Amino acid sequence: MTSGIQNILQEVKKAVLALLEVDRFYIVLYDAGRTELEFPLVAEKSQELAWSSRPYQDNLLPDRVIACKETLRFSSGNFSGVLYWPTKDKPPFAWLGVPMIIAGQVIGVLVIEKNRVAFEERDEKIFSKIADQTGIAIYHVRKAEKESKDKGELLATVSHELRTPITGVKAVLENMLEGVYGSINEQQHSILGEVVERLNEEEKLVSNLIDFATIQQGKVRLNREFIDLGVMIQSIIHDFKPVAEKKGIELALNLSTNLTAQFDKNKIRHVISNLLDNAIKFTEEGKITVSAIAENGQIKVQVADTGIGISKEEQVRIFAKFYRVENSSAGGMGIGLNLVKEFIELHRGRVWVESEAGQGSTFVFTLPK
């Protein structure tokens, strides 16, 4: 079940428990294709229970609600020949099940139970309205997620198709720069060098698109291993030094000891590289400091620059999909920092920015140790 639907169900639970006095409330999602019932949310008073999915059986409750496509209400423990479920539990005094119907198809059932008194007409009216709105919300979320997944698959395919020719052209040009195909003059070397730099940027963009599409499709997996983050940061600084020196920017390191933790090496390298790349882009002169410290059971990494800074208004949106800083000429599609946020949160960490316009920026993230 997706996070979008989970959020809806949590809000429904709050509404039901606030409006109706019940002893048990649960939500059933029905997949007609698989003839299976799922129970994504089961609440008893202040606690939530976990129920496993099971096959549909029309002689049970709440299955009978799905079969007849209408609200069923029972009281005094009399279920009119229908078997109460879960069979291991003592049946309640009153039971009310309302179907969620979209385009004539039952997509699920909302159920409430009371142990001592019967439900009133008012309860059924309120609960029916909640069920109607819940069904509509779930339908629209599923539709949006399917469209997003379809777009993600298209984006992934196109991105992979773009990566192959870029990599191939870059390899040929790098061979030319190294004199593999014969000598070239200084001007040709300079021009080809600039083209290779542009292709490197395009290759980064395509890689970001592939990662972004993978996240949109829900296919991201972490390959955790024990890594010394200090060694990784030193390696990244070494790779970026020529670019920084070209702009006259000093790169500084401030690393503590005990920076080994278990994480996905490629994704965290991507995060630090992205933050450092951005810092260089938005800093015209001065210094960029990358620091890391182990404290309170986590590793805290900071990338601080003396660049243009970020306004308070933009800080709120800086990690959103496709957001680009206003009046920026740095290019890109606005997905780099969104990927940073996604990768860090996959590791159960946090990321944020501390900045003032014109005062430089410090991007900070934490990783559990």
C-alpha positions in Angstrom: 0.0 0.0 0.0 1.3 3.4 -0.9 2.1 6.3 1.5 -0.7 8.4 -0.2 -3.4 5.8 0.7 -1.9 5.3 4.2 -2.2 9.1 4.8 -5.8 9.0 3.8 -6.7 6.1 6.0 -5.0 7.7 9.0 -7.2 10.8 8.5 -10.3 8.7 8.2 -9.4 7.0 11.5 -9.1 10.4 13.2 -12.6 11.4 11.8 -14.3 8.2 12.8 -12.9 8.1 16.3 -13.8 11.8 16.8 -17.4 11.5 15.5 -18.5 8.1 16.7 -18.1 6.2 19.9 -16.9 2.8 18.8 -14.9 -0.1 20.3 -13.3 -1.2 17.0 -12.9 0.4 13.6 -11.2 -1.2 10.6 -10.8 -0.7 6.9 -11.0 -3.4 4.2 -9.5 -3.0 0.7 -10.8 -5.4 -1.8 -9.0 -6.5 -5.0 -11.6 -8.2 -7.3 -8.8 -9.4 -9.6 -7.1 -11.3 -6.8 -10.3 -11.9 -4.8 -8.4 -10.9 -1.7 -9.2 -8.8 1.3 -6.5 -6.5 2.9 -6.8 -4.9 6.3 -4.5 -1.8 6.1 -5.9 -0.2 9.3 -7.4 -1.8 12.4 -8.0 0.4 15.4 -9.2 -0.5 18.9 -9.5 2.5 21.1 -6.0 4.0 21.2 -4.1 1.1 19.7 -3.7 -0.2 16.2 -3.7 -4.0 15.3 -2.1 -5.9 12.4 -4.3 -8.2 10.5 -3.0 -10.3 7.6 -4.8 -10.3 4.2 -7.0 -13.3 3.4 -9.1 -14.8 0.5 -12.6 -13.5 0.0 -15.4 -15.7 1.4 -19.0 -14.5 0.9 -20.4 -16.3 4.0 -18.2 -14.1 6.3 -18.4 -10.5 7.5 -17.3 -8.1 6.1 -17.2 -10.1 2.8 -21.0 -10.2 2.7 -21.1 -6.4 2.3 -18.9 -6.7 -0.8 -21.2 -9.4 -2.2 -24.5 -7.4 -1.7 -22.9 -4.0 -2.4 -24.9 -2.4 0.4 -24.7 -1.4 4.0 -25.2 -4.1 6.6 -26.1 -3.4 10.3 -26.5 -6.0 13.0 -27.2 -5.7 16.7 -27.7 -7.8 19.8 -25.1 -10.2 18.5 -27.5 -11.5 15.9 -25.8 -11.7 12.5 -28.6 -13.4 10.5 -26.8 -16.5 9.5 -23.6 -14.7 8.4 -20.4 -15.8 10.2 -18.7 -13.1 12.2 -15.0 -12.5 11.4 -12.4 -12.7 12.9 -13.8 -16.1 14.0 -11.4 -16.3 17.0 -12.8 -13.1 18.5 -15.9 -12.7 20.5 -18.6 -11.1 18.3 -19.6 -7.5 19.3 -23.0 -6.4 20.3 -23.4 -4.2 17.2 -21.7 -4.3 13.8 -21.9 -1.8 10.9 -20.3 -2.2 7.5 -20.5 0.3 4.7 -19.1 -0.4 1.2 -16.9 2.0 -0.8 -18.3 1.8 -4.3 -16.6 3.4 -7.3 -18.1 3.1 -10.8 -20.3 0.2 -9.6 -17.4 -1.8 -8.1 -16.8 -2.3 -4.4 -13.2 -1.3 -3.7 -13.5 -1.8 0.1 -15.5 -1.7 3.3 -15.4 0.5 6.4 -16.5 -1.3 9.6 -17.3 -0.2 13.1 -18.2 -2.3 16.1 -19.7 -1.6 19.6 -19.6 -4.1 22.5 -22.6 -2.8 24.6 -25.1 -0.7 22.6 -26.6 -0.7 19.1 -25.9 1.8 16.4 -28.4 4.6 15.7 -29.6 5.9 12.4 -27.4 9.0 12.9 -24.3 6.7 13.2 -25.1 5.0 9.9 -25.6 8.3 8.1 -22.3 9.8 9.4 -20.4 6.6 8.7 -21.9 6.3 5.2 -20.7 9.8 4.3 -17.2 9.0 5.6 -17.2 5.8 3.5 -18.3 7.6 0.3 -15.6 10.3 0.7 -12.9 7.7 1.6 -13.7 5.6 -1.5 -13.5 8.7 -3.8 -10.2 9.8 -2.2 -8.6 6.3 -2.6 -9.8 6.2 -6.2 -8.2 9.5 -7.1 -4.9 8.7 -5.3 -4.7 5.3 -7.1 -5.4 7.0 -10.4 -2.8 9.7 -9.8 -0.2 7.1 -8.6 -0.8 5.0 -11.7 -0.3 8.0 -14.0 2.8 9.0 -12.1 4.1 5.4 -12.4 3.4 5.4 -16.2 5.3 8.7 -16.5 8.1 7.3 -14.4 8.5 4.3 -16.6 8.6 6.5 -19.7 11.1 8.8 -18.0 13.3 5.9 -17.1 13.2 4.5 -20.6 14.0 7.8 -22.3 16.8 8.6 -19.7 18.5 5.2 -20.4 18.2 5.8 -24.1 19.9 9.2 -23.7 22.7 7.9 -21.5 24.1 5.5 -24.1 24.9 8.0 -26.9 26.2 10.6 -24.4 28.6 8.1 -22.9 29.7 6.9 -26.3 30.4 10.4 -27.7 32.3 11.4 -24.5 34.5 8.3 -24.8 35.4 9.2 -28.4 36.2 12.9 -27.5 38.3 11.8 -24.5 40.3 9.5 -26.8 40.9 12.5 -29.1 42.1 14.6 -26.2 44.6 11.8 -25.3 45.9 11.7 -28.9 44.6 8.2 -29.6 43.5 9.3 -33.1 46.4 11.5 -33.8 47.8 14.9 -32.5 45.6 18.0 -32.1 46.6 21.6 -31.6 46.1 23.7 -28.5 42.9 25.4 -29.7 41.3 22.0 -30.7 42.3 20.6 -27.3 40.6 23.6 -25.5 37.4 23.3 -27.5 37.2 19.5 -27.1 37.8 19.9 -23.3 34.9 22.3 -23.0 32.6 19.9 -24.9 33.6 17.0 -22.6 32.8 19.2 -19.6 29.3 19.9 -21.0 28.8 16.2 -21.7 29.8 15.5 -18.1 27.0 17.9 -17.0 24.5 16.2 -19.3 25.6 12.8 -18.0 25.0 13.9 -14.4 21.5 15.2 -15.5 20.6 11.9 -17.2 21.8 10.0 -14.1 19.6 12.2 -11.9 16.6 11.6 -14.2 17.1 7.8 -14.0 17.4 8.0 -10.2 14.3 10.2 -10.0 12.3 7.9 -12.3 13.3 4.9 -10.1 12.1 6.7 -7.0 8.8 7.6 -8.7 8.2 4.0 -9.5 9.0 2.9 -6.0 11.8 0.7 -7.1 14.7 2.2 -5.0 16.6 -0.3 -2.9 19.4 0.4 -0.4 22.6 -1.7 -0.7 24.0 -1.2 2.8 27.6 -1.8 3.7 30.0 -0.5 6.3 31.8 2.5 4.9 34.2 5.0 6.4 32.4 8.3 5.5 35.6 10.3 6.2 37.5 8.4 3.5 34.6 8.9 1.1 34.4 12.6 1.7 38.2 13.0 1.1 37.8 11.1 -2.2 35.0 13.4 -3.3 36.9 16.5 -2.3 39.8 15.3 -4.5 37.5 14.8 -7.5 36.1 18.4 -7.1 39.3 20.2 -6.4 40.2 21.0 -10.0 36.7 22.6 -10.6 36.9 24.6 -7.4 40.4 25.8 -8.1 39.3 26.9 -11.6 36.9 29.4 -9.8 39.5 30.3 -7.1 37.5 28.6 -4.4 39.2 27.0 -1.4 38.0 23.6 -0.4 38.4 22.7 3.3 37.8 19.6 5.3 36.9 19.2 9.0 36.4 15.5 9.8 36.2 13.9 13.2 37.1 10.2 13.9 34.7 7.3 14.2 32.8 8.1 11.0 32.1 4.4 9.9 28.5 3.5 9.5 26.3 1.2 7.4 24.7 2.9 4.4 24.4 2.7 0.6 27.8 3.9 -0.7 26.6 5.1 -4.1 23.6 7.1 -2.8 25.5 8.9 0.0 28.3 9.6 -2.4 25.6 11.1 -4.8 24.2 13.2 -1.9 27.6 14.7 -0.9 28.7 15.2 -4.5 25.4 17.0 -5.3 25.7 19.4 -2.3 29.3 20.1 -3.1 28.6 20.7 -6.8 25.8 23.1 -5.9 28.1 24.9 -3.4 30.7 25.5 -6.2 28.0 26.6 -8.7 26.6 29.2 -6.3 29.9 30.5 -4.9 31.9 33.0 -6.9 34.7 33.4 -4.4 35.7 32.4 -0.9 35.6 29.0 0.7 33.6 25.8 0.9 34.0 23.6 4.0 32.8 20.0 4.3 32.7 18.7 7.9 31.5 15.5 9.5 31.1 14.6 13.1 29.8 11.5 15.0 27.5 12.5 17.9 24.4 11.3 19.7 24.3 8.0 17.8 24.4 9.6 14.3 26.8 11.1 11.8 26.2 14.8 11.0 27.6 16.2 7.7 27.7 19.8 6.7 28.6 21.5 3.4 29.1 25.2 4.1 29.8 27.9 1.4 30.3 31.6 1.2 28.0 31.9 -1.8 24.9 33.9 -2.6 22.7 32.3 0.1 19.1 31.4 0.0 16.1 33.4 1.2 13.8 32.2 3.9 11.0 31.9 1.4 13.0 29.7 -1.0 14.3 27.5 1.9 10.8 26.1 2.4 10.7 24.9 -1.2 14.3 24.1 -1.9 13.9 20.3 -1.6 10.7 20.1 -3.7 10.5 18.3 -7.0 11.4 20.5 -10.0 12.1 23.6 -7.8 14.8 25.9 -9.0 16.2 28.9 -7.2 14.7 32.1 -8.7 17.0 34.2 -11.0 19.5 31.3 -11.2 21.5 30.7 -14.3 23.0 27.5 -13.0 20.7 25.3 -15.2 19.4 21.9 -14.2 15.9 20.5 -13.8 15.3 21.1 -10.1 15.5 17.5 -9.1 19.0 17.3 -7.6 18.1 18.4 -4.1 14.9 16.4 -4.2 17.0 13.3 -4.8 19.2 14.3 -1.9 16.2 14.5 0.4 14.8 11.1 -0.9 18.2 9.3 -0.5 18.7 10.7 3.1 15.2 9.8 4.2 15.6 6.3 2.8 18.4 6.0 5.3 16.1 7.3 8.0 18.1 10.5 8.2 17.3 14.2 8.0 18.4 17.0 5.7 17.9 20.8 5.9 19.5 24.1 5.0 20.6 27.0 7.1 21.1 30.2 5.2 20.5 33.9 4.8 20.3 35.7 1.4 23.8 37.0 0.6 25.3 35.2 3.6 26.2 31.8 2.2 24.5 28.5 2.8 25.1 25.4 5.0 23.4 22.2 3.9 23.2 19.7 6.7 22.2 16.0 6.8 22.3 13.3 9.4 22.6 9.5 9.2 21.9 7.0 11.9 25.0 5.3 13.1 
